Amino acid sequence: MSKLVLPLLAILLLVSCREQTDKDLKDSNPVEMEVQPVNMGKYSQNLQDVFAAHGGLEKWNNMHSLTFTMPGENKDEVQTIDLKTRKTFIKTEKYDLGFDGEKIWLQQDSTYFKPERAEFYYNLMFYFYAMPFVLADDGITYTDVPALEMNGVSYPGIKVSYDAGIGNSPDDEYILYYDPSTKQMAWLSYTVTYGKEGKSDKLSYINYNKWQEINGLLLPEELTWYNVENGKPTEPSGPARKFTKVDIDAAAMDNSMYEKPSAGVFVNE
């Protein structure tokens, strides 16, 4: 009898440990953060309609943590973001990258990830993924612009500009184009000025054409970058970037997730 009991106890202990590990990912002592009422009057009616088509800005503001996986040929990349503080943890097979709310850190056994890329990359995919909701951030100016004509459809546009001192690249500009029927976001054009002086006139385009509903919010299932000719998208520049295992939750992750591990280094020191 004892020979059967011991293996059974070992199995139960292993299961218990795994369950506890999963539970520990969520903050065991979450800090209740009061959600302020949304002043929708600061946004144009067109932008309000886009937010509503994706589940609503109030529902987004009620969420605290976001996690998604980007599958790759050689590795998967898992990103976890605290939506209130924008703390970030990026996990891959070859490196870990994080932002603890003040500093960016990097942990790796080699020089696979160049430290000088960390400041530009750590929140890049989150920003593209969290469209259109990140366009509700403070310090943004909105302007209606001419529609994007694509395949017989006229997509109305809303241009986004940043006030001086907002973010690492306040000269970046974005234009959100939305479907006139569904009001869902369809295209994003943007410029990149990180590490450069002044504004850029080089446009990039992302097609938002596949969505998934997660906890009442419509979030991207895939994004497709396009080649650009004469300021307009022409054809995909490569395969779509897919997003799987998406979770958005009102609970916060344990704060220790975002802290620099002992083997990590701060990249901006």
C-alpha positions in Angstrom: 0.0 0.0 0.0 2.8 2.5 0.9 4.3 2.0 -2.6 1.1 3.4 -4.1 0.6 6.2 -1.6 4.0 7.9 -2.1 3.7 8.3 -5.9 0.1 9.6 -5.4 1.3 12.2 -2.9 4.1 13.3 -5.3 1.5 13.8 -8.1 -0.8 15.8 -5.8 2.1 18.0 -4.6 3.2 18.7 -8.2 -0.3 19.7 -9.3 -0.6 21.9 -6.2 2.6 23.7 -7.0 1.6 24.3 -10.6 -1.7 25.7 -9.5 0.0 28.0 -7.0 2.4 29.2 -9.6 -0.5 30.2 -11.9 -2.2 32.0 -9.0 0.9 33.9 -8.1 0.9 35.6 -11.5 -1.9 37.7 -10.3 -1.2 40.2 -7.5 -2.2 38.6 -4.2 -2.7 42.0 -2.7 -4.0 44.2 -5.5 -4.3 47.9 -5.0 -7.8 49.1 -5.8 -7.5 51.9 -8.3 -10.5 54.2 -8.6 -11.6 54.4 -12.2 -12.4 58.0 -13.1 -15.5 58.8 -15.2 -14.5 59.2 -18.9 -14.9 62.7 -20.2 -16.0 61.7 -23.7 -16.5 65.4 -24.7 -12.8 65.8 -25.3 -13.0 63.4 -28.2 -14.7 64.1 -31.6 -17.9 62.2 -32.3 -16.0 60.2 -35.0 -13.4 59.0 -32.4 -16.1 58.3 -29.8 -17.8 56.0 -32.4 -14.5 54.2 -33.0 -14.0 53.6 -29.3 -17.6 52.3 -29.0 -17.1 49.9 -31.9 -14.2 48.3 -30.0 -16.1 47.8 -26.7 -15.9 51.3 -25.3 -13.3 53.5 -23.6 -14.9 53.0 -20.1 -14.5 49.2 -20.4 -10.9 49.7 -21.5 -10.2 52.0 -18.5 -11.6 49.3 -16.2 -8.8 46.9 -17.3 -5.5 46.7 -15.4 -3.3 44.1 -17.2 -2.8 42.9 -20.8 -0.9 39.8 -22.0 -0.4 38.6 -25.5 1.9 36.2 -27.4 3.5 36.9 -30.7 4.4 33.5 -32.3 7.6 33.3 -34.3 9.4 30.7 -36.4 12.2 30.3 -33.9 10.7 31.7 -30.7 7.5 33.1 -29.2 7.5 36.5 -27.5 5.2 37.1 -24.6 4.4 40.6 -23.5 2.7 41.6 -20.3 1.7 45.3 -19.7 0.2 47.1 -16.7 -2.3 49.3 -18.3 -2.3 51.9 -15.5 1.5 52.4 -15.1 2.6 51.0 -18.5 5.1 48.8 -16.7 6.2 46.1 -19.1 7.6 42.6 -19.1 8.7 40.9 -22.4 9.7 37.2 -22.2 11.5 35.4 -25.0 13.8 32.3 -25.1 16.9 34.5 -25.7 16.3 37.6 -23.5 13.9 39.3 -21.1 13.2 43.0 -21.4 11.2 45.1 -18.9 10.2 48.5 -17.7 9.7 48.9 -14.0 7.9 52.3 -14.2 11.1 54.3 -14.2 13.9 52.4 -15.9 14.2 49.9 -18.7 16.2 46.7 -18.0 17.5 43.8 -20.0 18.5 40.3 -19.1 20.3 37.9 -21.6 23.1 35.4 -21.7 24.5 36.8 -25.0 24.4 40.0 -27.0 21.4 38.9 -29.1 19.3 41.9 -28.2 21.2 45.2 -28.6 20.7 47.4 -25.5 20.4 50.5 -27.5 17.2 49.2 -29.1 15.5 48.7 -25.7 14.1 52.2 -25.3 12.5 52.1 -28.7 11.2 48.6 -28.6 9.9 47.9 -25.1 6.5 49.5 -25.7 6.4 49.5 -29.5 4.2 46.4 -30.1 2.0 47.3 -27.2 1.2 50.7 -28.8 0.3 49.1 -32.1 -1.7 46.4 -30.4 -3.7 48.6 -28.1 -5.1 50.7 -30.8 -7.4 52.6 -30.9 -7.5 52.9 -27.1 -4.0 54.3 -26.6 -5.1 57.2 -28.7 -7.1 58.4 -25.7 -3.9 59.1 -23.7 -3.3 62.6 -22.4 -1.4 65.2 -24.4 -2.9 64.3 -27.8 -4.4 66.6 -30.4 -7.0 65.3 -32.9 -7.7 66.5 -36.4 -10.0 65.2 -39.1 -8.0 64.5 -42.4 -9.0 63.4 -45.9 -10.1 59.8 -46.2 -7.9 56.9 -47.4 -9.3 55.5 -50.7 -8.7 51.8 -50.9 -10.4 49.1 -53.1 -13.5 51.3 -53.6 -13.9 52.1 -49.9 -13.4 55.6 -48.5 -11.9 55.3 -44.9 -12.3 58.5 -42.9 -9.2 59.6 -41.1 -8.3 61.1 -37.7 -4.8 62.5 -37.3 -3.1 62.3 -33.9 -0.3 64.6 -32.9 1.4 64.8 -29.5 2.1 67.8 -27.3 5.7 68.7 -26.7 7.4 66.5 -24.1 4.9 63.7 -24.4 6.7 60.3 -24.8 10.1 59.6 -26.3 9.1 60.8 -29.7 6.6 63.6 -29.5 7.1 64.4 -33.2 5.6 61.1 -34.3 2.3 61.4 -36.1 -0.5 58.8 -36.5 -3.6 58.7 -38.7 -6.3 56.3 -37.7 -8.6 55.3 -40.6 -11.9 53.6 -39.8 -14.5 51.6 -41.7 -17.4 54.0 -42.4 -20.0 51.2 -41.9 -18.7 49.4 -38.8 -16.7 52.3 -37.3 -14.0 49.7 -36.5 -10.4 50.7 -37.1 -9.1 49.6 -40.5 -5.7 51.3 -41.1 -3.0 53.1 -39.3 -0.5 55.3 -41.0 2.4 56.6 -38.9 5.8 58.3 -38.9 8.8 57.3 -36.8 11.1 60.0 -35.4 12.8 58.2 -32.6 16.5 59.2 -32.5 16.0 61.9 -35.1 15.5 65.6 -35.1 12.1 67.0 -36.1 9.2 65.5 -38.0 9.4 62.8 -40.7 7.4 62.6 -43.9 8.1 58.9 -44.4 4.8 57.1 -43.9 4.3 53.5 -42.8 0.9 51.6 -43.0 -0.6 48.8 -40.9 -3.8 47.1 -41.9 -6.1 46.2 -39.0 -8.5 43.7 -40.7 -8.8 40.8 -38.2 -10.2 41.3 -34.7 -10.9 39.1 -31.7 -13.2 39.8 -28.8 -11.6 39.5 -25.4 -13.6 40.3 -22.3 -15.9 42.6 -24.2 -13.1 44.5 -26.0 -12.3 44.1 -29.7 -8.5 43.6 -30.0 -6.3 42.7 -33.0 -5.9 39.1 -33.9 -3.3 40.1 -36.5 -1.6 43.1 -38.0 -0.3 43.4 -41.6 2.3 46.0 -42.6 2.1 47.2 -46.2 4.5 48.6 -48.8 4.0 52.2 -49.6 4.1 54.0 -52.9 3.2 57.7 -53.4 2.0 57.9 -49.8 -0.5 55.0 -50.1 -0.4 51.3 -49.1 0.0 48.9 -52.0 0.6 45.3 -51.0 1.6 43.4 -47.8 5.3 43.7 -47.1 5.3 40.3 -45.4 3.2 37.8 -43.5 0.7 39.1 -40.9 1.9 39.5 -37.3 -0.4 37.2 -35.3 -1.4 37.6 -31.7 -2.5 34.6 -29.6 -3.2 33.7 -26.0 -4.5 37.2 -25.4 -5.8 38.1 -21.9 -7.0 41.5 -20.7 -8.1 41.6 -17.1 -9.3 44.0 -14.4 -6.8 42.4 -12.0 -3.2 43.5 -11.8 -0.2 41.2 -12.2 2.2 40.9 -9.2 4.4 44.0 -9.3 7.5 41.8 -9.0 7.0 40.7 -12.6 8.2 44.1 -13.8 11.2 44.4 -11.5 14.8 43.9 -12.8 16.1 40.4 -12.0 19.4 40.1 -10.2 21.1 39.1 -13.5 19.6 42.0 -15.4 21.1 45.4 -16.2 19.5 48.8 -16.6 20.1 49.9 -20.2 19.8 53.6 -19.6 22.6 54.0 -17.1 
